[in-house]
Amino acid sequence: MQHLEFLRDEFSDEIPAEIIHSDALNNRFKVRVGWFQGVVATAWNLLSEGQISGNRQQAAAQRLVDKFTSQEFVDQDLTTRRDITVANRLIDIILGRR
């Protein structure tokens, strides 16, 4: 859970004008594909290891994994503000903040 909290709180919701790559000096933006991959991997690991208690939290984690591994998400050109908002909301549920 600590890593999921880090991903939620230590990365910016801002969508910069330019595309930010992993090797950028400041790459802590949620808009990056790498951030979504980290969030999905963390949620999936928490689910598979039984570390998420509560049906609501488990459902949010499964929805996060399903949504951000879907073909629709993978095929879109750029991350949207809505993608970030949905991810933040689902993470908040998993962490028990909502």
C-alpha positions as CSV (number, residue, x, y, z in Angstrom):
1,M,0.0,0.0,0.0
2,Q,2.9,2.3,0.7
3,H,4.1,2.2,-2.9
4,L,0.5,3.0,-4.2
5,E,0.4,5.9,-1.8
6,F,3.7,7.1,-3.1
7,L,2.5,6.9,-6.7
8,R,-0.7,8.8,-5.7
9,D,0.9,11.6,-3.7
10,E,4.4,12.1,-5.1
11,F,3.6,12.6,-8.8
12,S,2.0,15.7,-10.4
13,D,-1.5,15.7,-11.9
14,E,-0.3,18.4,-14.3
15,I,-0.3,17.7,-18.0
16,P,2.8,19.5,-19.4
17,A,2.8,20.9,-22.9
18,E,5.6,18.6,-24.0
19,I,5.8,14.8,-23.7
20,I,7.8,13.7,-20.6
21,H,10.0,10.7,-21.0
22,S,11.4,8.5,-18.3
23,D,14.9,9.9,-18.6
24,A,13.7,13.5,-18.1
25,L,15.2,15.4,-15.1
26,N,11.7,15.8,-13.7
27,N,9.6,12.8,-14.8
28,R,7.2,12.7,-11.8
29,F,4.0,13.3,-13.8
30,K,1.0,11.0,-13.8
31,V,0.4,11.7,-17.5
32,R,3.3,9.3,-18.3
33,V,2.6,5.7,-19.5
34,G,5.2,4.5,-17.0
35,W,3.1,5.9,-14.1
36,F,0.0,4.0,-15.2
37,Q,2.1,0.9,-15.6
38,G,3.4,1.3,-12.1
39,V,-0.1,1.9,-10.7
40,V,-1.5,-1.1,-12.5
41,A,1.3,-3.4,-11.4
42,T,1.1,-2.3,-7.8
43,A,-2.7,-2.7,-7.7
44,W,-2.5,-6.2,-9.4
45,N,0.2,-7.3,-6.9
46,L,-1.9,-6.1,-3.9
47,L,-4.9,-8.0,-5.3
48,S,-3.0,-11.2,-6.0
49,E,-1.3,-11.2,-2.7
50,G,-4.6,-10.6,-0.8
51,Q,-3.4,-7.3,0.7
52,I,-6.5,-5.4,-0.1
53,S,-9.3,-5.9,2.4
54,G,-12.9,-4.9,1.8
55,N,-15.1,-5.6,-1.2
56,R,-15.2,-1.9,-2.2
57,Q,-11.4,-1.6,-2.2
58,Q,-11.0,-4.9,-4.1
59,A,-13.5,-3.8,-6.7
60,A,-11.7,-0.5,-7.1
61,A,-8.4,-2.2,-7.6
62,Q,-9.9,-4.6,-10.2
63,R,-11.5,-1.8,-12.0
64,L,-8.2,0.1,-12.1
65,V,-6.4,-2.9,-13.5
66,D,-9.1,-3.6,-16.1
67,K,-9.5,0.0,-17.2
68,F,-5.8,0.9,-17.6
69,T,-5.0,-2.4,-19.4
70,S,-7.9,-2.2,-21.7
71,Q,-7.4,-2.0,-25.4
72,E,-9.3,1.3,-25.5
73,F,-6.8,2.9,-23.0
74,V,-3.7,1.3,-24.8
75,D,-4.9,2.5,-28.2
76,Q,-5.4,6.2,-27.2
77,D,-2.8,8.6,-28.4
78,L,-2.3,10.6,-25.2
79,T,-3.3,10.4,-21.5
80,T,-6.3,12.6,-20.7
81,R,-7.1,14.7,-17.6
82,R,-10.1,12.2,-17.1
83,D,-7.7,9.2,-17.0
84,I,-5.7,10.9,-14.2
85,T,-8.9,11.8,-12.3
86,V,-10.3,8.3,-12.5
87,A,-7.0,6.7,-11.5
88,N,-6.7,9.1,-8.5
89,R,-10.3,8.3,-7.4
90,L,-9.7,4.5,-7.6
91,I,-6.4,4.8,-5.7
92,D,-8.1,6.8,-3.0
93,I,-10.8,4.1,-2.6
94,I,-8.1,1.4,-2.5
95,L,-6.2,3.4,0.2
96,G,-9.4,3.9,2.2
97,R,-9.4,7.7,1.7
98,R,-12.9,7.7,0.2
